[in-house]
Amino acid sequence: MEGDPPLRLRIFDLNCCTAALSPLFHIPVWSEQDYSDLKAKLGGCYPFAHYFRSRLYQYSLNGYPYMLQHGDWFCGKSVGLVVIKISGIVFNVYVTHLHAEYCREKDAYLPHRLVQAWELAQFIRHTSKAADVVLLGGDLNMHPEDVGIRLLRGWTGLRDSFTEATRFEGCEDGCTLIPNNCFTVKAELLPFPLGIRIDYILYKAISSFTVKCEELKTTTGTAPGMDIPFSDHEAVMATLHIQRQGQAAGATLSTAELTLVDVVTEARLEVGVGLRAAQRQRYSTGRMAVLALLLLLLQAVAALGALAGPAPPQPFPKLSFSLLAFLAVGVLLLATGLHLFHTIEVKMLQGTEEQMRMVLRALQERPSDG
């Protein structure tokens, strides 16, 4: 009801671990033992605790299994959702970690990260219809001006706590990956002397509420009493002011639909680039598998011929013949596995591109306000 006292909510983000505080403390943990340890150590500040499981959605594309030095495919990327009710207000709290960039000049993972951003936006849109307030925190691995973050914000209507904050305290420009952090690779940040801002707290109100970011803070150095920081990323904390309004605002898309059309078009083009690259990889691995199969067939024919008649002189030793057969089998299995992987990648990229095409058509067919 109008006139109800406002609610102030503090949101913490530490690399991709999000906690919603006051009056409830929430943080993802790996095991029940971690929860027990945190509860014991934080009980003096946060006396209320509850252990529960969250809803998890894994992204369809998570990098490449053969990029062993990066490892994103092995650990996977996903988004978690927890629905919390505080003082009668329903919060949908999302936490995620998108694929890393690694090389900005030649970003081979950009199409995968865009697919993840698109699936994240779709997940939020489809699961937040009953919520009053939506909160998203995590390591999005995107600069504020990147097409992926613009796509996510434009398609969900989420607002950036850094740009909306009334007060800010912390690293310059809100950077969360900074050169003077002992865990960061200094060479990767040479083009960005101040660092980069890739960790976000995004929010929006859906029903009869307004949300304002009163304050945003980041950590700026080592943890208290230690000579190392909390993480390779600086932690982020936002203080949000939530007030009930007299009438429901309704869930509406951003009014800047022309800008959204441009963003979705740009994202679709990048996904198309990734699709063509995946199709080339699928063709190459398929051809390699066929060649390996042909080599095995030739060896089988030669072996059958040797069994059917008098033994011809061997052009090379039997050991080499056997090693060649094992090599062909290995190449066949590897190429077949990669061909299947890239086939799935092609389908996922095609599906995302088609969804974006349909969204563009729907946006362009909407009647103008005039």
C-alpha positions in Angstrom: 0.0 0.0 0.0 1.1 3.5 -0.6 2.7 5.0 2.5 4.3 1.7 3.6 7.8 2.2 5.0 10.5 1.8 2.3 12.8 -1.2 2.3 16.6 -0.8 2.0 18.3 -3.8 0.5 22.1 -4.3 0.3 23.4 -6.5 -2.5 26.9 -7.9 -2.5 28.7 -9.3 -5.4 32.1 -11.0 -5.0 33.3 -12.3 -8.4 30.0 -14.2 -9.1 28.8 -14.9 -5.6 25.8 -12.8 -4.7 24.4 -12.1 -1.3 21.1 -10.3 -0.6 21.2 -8.8 2.9 18.8 -7.2 5.4 16.9 -8.8 6.7 17.9 -12.0 5.0 21.5 -13.3 4.2 21.8 -15.3 1.0 25.0 -16.6 -0.6 25.6 -19.6 -2.9 27.9 -22.2 -1.3 29.4 -25.4 -2.6 28.4 -27.7 0.3 26.5 -27.9 3.5 29.7 -27.8 5.5 30.5 -24.4 3.8 27.1 -23.2 4.9 27.8 -24.3 8.5 31.2 -22.5 8.5 29.7 -19.3 7.1 26.8 -19.4 9.5 29.1 -19.8 12.5 31.6 -17.1 11.5 28.9 -14.5 10.4 26.4 -15.2 13.1 27.3 -12.1 15.0 26.4 -9.8 12.0 23.8 -11.9 10.3 21.8 -14.0 12.9 19.2 -15.3 10.4 20.2 -18.1 8.1 18.6 -20.8 6.0 20.1 -23.5 3.8 18.2 -24.2 0.5 18.7 -25.1 -3.1 18.3 -22.8 -6.0 16.9 -23.2 -9.5 19.8 -23.6 -12.0 19.8 -23.2 -15.8 23.0 -24.2 -17.7 23.8 -22.3 -20.9 23.7 -24.3 -24.1 27.2 -23.1 -25.3 30.1 -22.9 -22.9 33.3 -22.7 -25.0 35.3 -25.5 -26.5 36.5 -28.8 -24.9 39.8 -28.7 -26.8 40.7 -25.2 -25.3 42.3 -26.9 -22.3 44.2 -23.8 -21.2 40.9 -21.9 -20.6 38.8 -24.6 -19.1 35.4 -22.8 -19.4 33.8 -25.8 -21.1 34.8 -28.2 -18.3 33.4 -26.1 -15.5 30.4 -24.9 -17.5 28.4 -21.6 -17.1 24.9 -21.2 -15.8 22.5 -18.9 -14.0 20.9 -19.6 -10.6 17.6 -18.3 -9.4 16.3 -17.9 -5.9 12.9 -16.4 -5.1 12.9 -14.6 -1.7 10.0 -12.8 0.0 11.0 -9.9 2.2 8.5 -7.7 4.0 5.8 -8.9 1.5 7.9 -8.1 -1.5 8.8 -10.9 -3.9 12.4 -10.8 -5.1 13.8 -12.9 -8.0 17.5 -13.0 -7.3 19.7 -14.2 -10.2 23.4 -15.0 -10.1 25.5 -15.9 -13.1 29.0 -16.1 -14.6 29.4 -15.8 -18.3 32.3 -17.0 -20.5 35.6 -15.2 -20.2 36.9 -13.0 -23.0 40.7 -13.8 -22.9 41.5 -11.7 -26.0 39.6 -8.6 -26.8 41.2 -8.0 -30.3 40.3 -11.5 -31.5 37.5 -12.8 -29.3 36.7 -16.3 -30.4 34.2 -16.7 -27.6 32.1 -13.6 -28.4 29.3 -15.7 -30.2 29.1 -18.1 -27.2 29.0 -15.2 -24.7 26.2 -13.5 -26.8 24.2 -16.7 -26.8 24.7 -16.9 -23.0 23.6 -13.2 -22.6 20.5 -13.9 -24.8 19.6 -17.1 -22.9 20.1 -15.2 -19.6 17.8 -12.4 -20.8 15.2 -14.9 -21.9 15.4 -16.8 -18.6 14.9 -13.7 -16.6 11.9 -12.6 -18.8 10.2 -15.9 -18.5 10.8 -16.6 -14.8 10.2 -13.1 -13.3 6.6 -12.5 -14.3 5.4 -13.1 -10.7 8.2 -11.1 -9.1 8.0 -7.6 -7.7 11.7 -6.8 -8.0 14.4 -8.5 -10.1 18.1 -8.5 -9.0 20.9 -9.9 -11.1 24.5 -10.1 -9.9 27.6 -11.7 -11.2 30.7 -11.7 -13.4 29.3 -11.0 -16.9 32.8 -10.7 -18.5 31.6 -7.8 -20.6 32.6 -4.2 -20.7 29.7 -1.7 -20.1 29.6 -0.7 -23.8 29.8 -4.2 -25.2 26.9 -5.5 -27.3 26.2 -8.3 -24.9 25.5 -6.1 -21.9 23.5 -3.8 -24.1 21.5 -6.7 -25.3 20.9 -8.0 -21.8 19.8 -4.7 -20.4 17.7 -3.7 -23.4 15.8 -7.0 -23.6 15.1 -7.2 -19.9 14.9 -3.6 -18.9 17.4 -4.1 -16.1 19.2 -1.0 -14.8 22.9 -0.7 -14.0 23.5 0.1 -10.3 26.8 1.9 -11.2 25.3 4.4 -13.6 22.1 4.8 -11.4 23.8 5.2 -8.0 23.4 8.5 -6.2 26.7 7.9 -4.4 29.7 5.9 -5.4 32.8 4.9 -3.4 35.5 2.6 -4.7 37.8 2.0 -7.7 37.8 4.6 -10.4 35.0 4.1 -13.0 33.7 1.3 -10.9 36.4 -1.1 -12.2 36.3 -4.6 -10.6 39.3 -6.2 -12.5 42.2 -3.9 -11.7 46.0 -4.0 -12.4 47.2 -3.7 -8.8 45.3 -6.9 -7.8 47.9 -9.6 -7.1 45.8 -12.3 -8.8 45.4 -10.5 -12.1 47.6 -10.9 -15.2 49.0 -7.4 -15.6 49.8 -7.9 -19.4 46.1 -8.4 -20.1 45.2 -5.1 -18.6 47.8 -3.0 -20.4 45.2 -1.4 -22.7 43.2 -0.5 -19.6 45.4 1.2 -17.0 42.5 1.8 -14.6 41.1 -1.7 -15.1 37.8 -2.9 -16.5 34.3 -3.2 -15.0 32.9 -6.7 -15.7 31.1 -7.4 -12.5 27.6 -6.0 -12.2 24.6 -5.6 -10.0 21.5 -5.0 -12.2 18.0 -4.4 -11.0 14.4 -3.4 -11.9 11.0 -3.2 -10.4 8.1 -5.0 -12.2 4.9 -4.4 -10.3 3.8 -1.5 -8.0 7.3 -0.7 -6.7 10.1 1.7 -7.5 13.8 0.8 -7.0 16.5 3.3 -6.6 20.2 2.7 -6.1 21.3 4.9 -3.2 24.9 3.9 -3.0 27.4 1.6 -4.8 30.7 0.6 -3.3 33.6 -1.6 -4.4 36.5 -2.9 -2.4 39.8 -1.2 -3.2 42.6 -3.4 -1.8 43.4 -6.2 0.5 41.0 -7.9 2.9 41.0 -6.6 6.5 43.9 -8.1 8.4 45.4 -9.8 5.4 47.9 -8.9 2.7 45.8 -10.3 -0.2 42.5 -9.2 -1.6 39.2 -11.2 -1.3 39.3 -12.3 -4.9 40.9 -11.6 -8.3 37.9 -9.2 -8.8 36.9 -6.4 -6.5 33.7 -7.0 -4.5 30.7 -4.8 -5.3 28.0 -3.7 -2.9 24.8 -1.8 -3.8 22.3 -0.3 -1.4 18.8 -0.2 -3.0 15.8 1.8 -1.8 12.5 0.0 -2.6 9.2 1.9 -2.3 5.7 0.7 -3.0 3.6 2.9 -5.3 -0.1 3.5 -5.4 -0.6 1.9 -8.9 1.1 -1.0 -10.6 3.5 0.1 -13.3 3.3 -3.2 -15.2 6.1 -5.0 -16.9 7.0 -2.9 -19.9 9.8 -3.0 -22.3 12.2 -0.1 -22.7 10.7 2.8 -24.7 13.9 3.1 -26.7 12.8 0.3 -29.1 14.7 1.8 -32.0 17.9 1.4 -30.0 16.9 -2.1 -29.0 16.4 -3.0 -32.7 19.9 -1.8 -33.4 21.4 -3.8 -30.5 19.6 -7.0 -31.5 20.7 -6.5 -35.1 24.3 -6.1 -34.0 24.1 -9.2 -31.8 22.5 -11.2 -34.5 25.3 -10.3 -36.9 27.9 -11.4 -34.4 26.1 -14.7 -33.8 26.0 -15.1 -37.6 29.8 -14.8 -37.7 30.1 -17.5 -35.0 27.6 -19.7 -36.9 29.6 -19.6 -40.1 32.8 -20.3 -38.2 31.1 -23.3 -36.5 29.9 -24.6 -39.9 33.4 -24.5 -41.2 34.7 -26.4 -38.2 31.9 -28.9 -38.6 32.9 -29.4 -42.2 36.6 -29.8 -41.4 36.1 -32.3 -38.6 33.6 -34.2 -40.7 36.1 -34.4 -43.6 38.8 -35.5 -41.2 36.6 -38.3 -39.9 35.8 -39.5 -43.4 39.5 -39.6 -44.4 40.3 -41.5 -41.2 37.5 -44.0 -42.0 38.8 -44.4 -45.6 42.3 -45.1 -44.3 40.9 -47.8 -41.9 39.0 -49.4 -44.8 42.1 -49.5 -47.0 44.0 -51.1 -44.2 41.2 -53.6 -43.7 41.2 -54.5 -47.4 45.0 -54.9 -47.4 44.7 -57.2 -44.3 42.0 -59.3 -45.9 44.0 -59.6 -49.1 47.0 -60.9 -47.2 44.8 -63.5 -45.5 43.2 -64.7 -48.8 46.4 -65.4 -50.7 50.2 -65.9 -50.5 51.8 -63.3 -48.3 53.1 -60.4 -50.5 56.2 -58.6 -49.6 55.5 -56.0 -46.9 56.1 -52.4 -48.0 56.7 -51.5 -44.4 56.9 -53.3 -41.0 53.8 -54.8 -39.3 54.5 -52.6 -36.3 54.2 -49.4 -38.4 51.1 -50.9 -40.0 49.5 -51.4 -36.6 50.6 -48.0 -35.3 49.0 -46.4 -38.4 45.8 -48.3 -37.7 45.7 -47.1 -34.1 46.4 -43.5 -35.3 43.5 -43.7 -37.8 41.2 -45.0 -35.1 42.2 -42.2 -32.7 41.7 -39.6 -35.4 38.4 -41.1 -36.3 37.1 -41.0 -32.8 38.4 -37.5 -32.1 37.1 -36.1 -35.4 33.7 -37.7 -34.9 33.4 -36.3 -31.4 34.4 -32.8 -32.5 32.0 -33.1 -35.5 29.2 -33.9 -33.1 30.2 -31.0 -30.9 30.3 -28.5 -33.7 27.0 -29.9 -35.0 25.4 -29.1 -31.7 27.1 -25.7 -31.7 25.7 -24.9 -35.2 22.2 -25.8 -34.0 22.4 -23.7 -30.9 23.7 -20.7 -32.9 21.1 -21.2 -35.6 18.4 -21.3 -32.9 19.6 -18.1 -31.3 19.9 -16.3 -34.6 16.3 -17.4 -35.5 15.0 -16.2 -32.1 16.7 -12.8 -32.7 15.2 -12.6 -36.2 11.7 -13.2 -34.8 12.2 -10.6 -32.1 13.5 -8.1 -34.7 10.4 -8.7 -36.8 8.1 -8.3 -33.8 9.8 -5.1 -32.8 9.7 -3.6 -36.3 6.1 -4.5 -36.8 4.9 -2.8 -33.6 2.9 0.4 -34.4 4.7 3.6 -33.5 3.3 5.8 -30.7 2.4 8.4 -33.3 
